[in-house]
Amino acid sequence: MITINRCALAILVCSMPFYAYDVQNGKDLFDSSGCMECHTNEHFKSKNRKAKNYKQLFQNVEACRQSTGADWFDEDRDDVVHYLNKEFYKYDIQK
């Protein structure tokens, strides 16, 4: 009986998503992907910036990923979004 409970617990734990955002990976991807060729720090700090909330920031990063053909997984895109949010925007996280 104990073995069955342990197996059930192991299956439950292994099936849960454990993905945590990797802000350092987001910074590395941002820096290595040439993002600053189109953007400057002022672009992210300006009051006239395009992203007015977290959802728009997410959409903008996804649009850049699509238009540049960045070879990022969805998790990489999420890491970049979280890096930019932590570094510049500081929006409440919501999708």
C-alpha positions in Angstrom: 0.0 0.0 0.0 2.8 2.4 0.8 4.5 1.6 -2.5 1.3 2.5 -4.4 0.9 5.8 -2.5 4.6 6.7 -3.3 4.1 5.8 -6.9 0.9 7.9 -7.1 2.7 10.8 -5.4 5.6 10.5 -7.8 3.3 10.5 -10.8 1.4 13.6 -9.5 4.6 15.5 -8.8 6.1 14.6 -12.2 3.0 15.7 -14.1 2.9 19.2 -12.5 4.4 22.1 -14.5 7.5 23.3 -12.7 8.6 25.9 -15.2 10.0 29.0 -13.4 10.9 32.1 -15.4 14.7 32.4 -15.9 15.3 36.2 -16.0 19.0 35.6 -16.6 18.2 33.5 -19.7 15.8 36.3 -20.8 18.6 38.9 -20.5 21.1 36.6 -22.3 18.6 36.0 -25.2 17.7 39.7 -25.4 21.4 40.7 -25.5 22.4 38.0 -28.0 19.5 38.4 -30.4 20.2 42.0 -31.5 17.2 43.5 -29.9 19.1 46.7 -29.2 19.6 47.1 -33.0 15.9 48.3 -33.1 15.4 49.4 -29.5 17.3 51.6 -27.0 17.0 51.8 -23.3 15.0 55.0 -23.7 12.5 53.0 -25.8 11.7 51.0 -22.7 11.9 53.8 -20.2 9.9 56.4 -22.2 6.4 57.4 -21.0 5.3 57.0 -24.6 6.3 53.4 -24.8 4.0 51.0 -26.7 3.5 48.5 -23.9 1.2 50.0 -21.3 0.7 46.8 -19.3 2.1 43.3 -19.0 -0.3 41.8 -21.7 0.9 44.4 -24.2 4.6 43.7 -23.3 4.0 40.0 -23.9 2.3 40.8 -27.2 5.1 43.1 -28.3 7.8 40.6 -27.5 5.9 37.9 -29.4 5.5 40.3 -32.4 9.3 41.0 -32.3 10.0 37.3 -32.1 7.8 36.6 -35.1 9.1 39.5 -37.2 12.8 38.8 -36.6 12.5 35.0 -36.8 14.2 34.6 -33.4 14.6 31.0 -32.8 13.1 31.0 -29.3 10.9 28.5 -27.7 7.8 29.8 -25.9 9.6 29.5 -22.6 12.5 31.6 -24.0 10.0 34.3 -25.1 8.5 34.2 -21.6 12.0 34.6 -20.0 12.6 37.7 -22.2 9.2 39.2 -21.2 10.0 38.6 -17.6 13.5 40.1 -17.9 12.1 43.2 -19.6 9.3 43.5 -17.1 11.8 43.2 -14.1 14.4 45.5 -15.6 12.2 48.3 -17.1 8.4 48.0 -16.8 7.5 46.4 -13.4 3.9 45.6 -14.4 1.7 43.2 -12.5 2.1 39.9 -14.2 -1.0 38.7 -16.0 -1.8 37.4 -19.4 
